[in-house]
């Protein structure tokens, strides 16, 4: 297995995990807000919501890093 194939496989796995973690976050996902109507209050993130946000940020950072490494290899 070459380095190129390992990077490609890890990038695909990270992309799937990143999509799942983004889709799990259902904050403010109503149809009315798409057209500008927002009547909800957003407080600070707590508990599992904060953990999911951190996981999503780490996954996105790893995805970009691996994409850059894959570009230059």
C-alpha positions as CSV (number, residue, x, y, z in Angstrom):
1,X,0.0,0.0,0.0
2,X,1.5,3.3,-1.0
3,X,1.4,6.6,0.9
4,X,-0.9,8.1,-1.8
5,X,-3.5,5.3,-1.3
6,X,-3.4,5.6,2.5
7,X,-3.9,9.4,2.3
8,X,-6.8,8.9,-0.1
9,X,-8.5,6.3,2.1
10,X,-8.1,8.4,5.2
11,X,-9.4,11.5,3.4
12,X,-12.6,9.5,2.3
13,X,-13.1,8.2,5.9
14,X,-12.6,11.7,7.3
15,X,-15.1,13.1,4.8
16,X,-17.7,10.6,5.8
17,X,-17.2,11.3,9.5
18,X,-17.3,15.0,8.9
19,X,-20.6,14.8,7.0
20,X,-22.1,12.7,9.8
21,X,-20.9,15.1,12.5
22,X,-22.3,18.1,10.6
23,X,-25.7,16.4,9.9
24,X,-26.0,15.5,13.6
25,X,-25.9,19.1,14.6
26,X,-29.5,20.1,14.1
27,X,-29.4,23.6,15.6
28,X,-31.4,26.1,13.7
29,X,-32.4,23.8,10.9
30,X,-36.0,24.9,10.3
31,X,-37.2,25.9,6.9
32,X,-38.4,29.4,8.1
33,X,-34.8,30.4,8.9
34,X,-33.7,29.7,5.3
35,X,-35.8,32.8,4.2
36,X,-34.5,35.0,7.0
37,X,-37.1,34.4,9.8
38,X,-35.2,33.7,13.0
39,X,-37.1,33.5,16.2
40,X,-34.8,31.3,18.3
41,X,-32.3,32.3,20.9
42,X,-28.8,30.9,20.7
43,X,-27.0,30.6,23.9
44,X,-23.6,29.1,24.7
45,X,-22.8,25.5,23.7
46,X,-22.9,23.0,26.6
47,X,-22.4,19.4,27.2
48,X,-22.7,17.1,24.2
49,X,-23.3,20.0,21.8
50,X,-20.0,21.5,22.7
51,X,-18.2,18.1,22.4
52,X,-19.8,17.6,18.9
53,X,-18.7,21.1,17.8
54,X,-15.1,20.4,18.9
55,X,-15.2,17.0,17.2
56,X,-16.5,18.6,14.0
57,X,-13.8,21.3,14.1
58,X,-11.0,18.7,14.6
59,X,-12.4,16.6,11.8
60,X,-12.5,19.6,9.4
61,X,-9.0,20.6,10.3
62,X,-7.7,17.0,9.8
63,X,-9.5,16.8,6.5
64,X,-7.9,20.1,5.2
65,X,-4.5,19.0,6.5
66,X,-4.7,15.6,4.8
67,X,-6.0,17.3,1.6
68,X,-2.9,19.6,1.5
69,X,-0.5,16.7,2.2
70,X,-2.2,14.7,-0.5
71,X,-1.8,17.6,-2.9
72,X,1.9,17.9,-2.4
73,X,2.8,14.1,-2.3
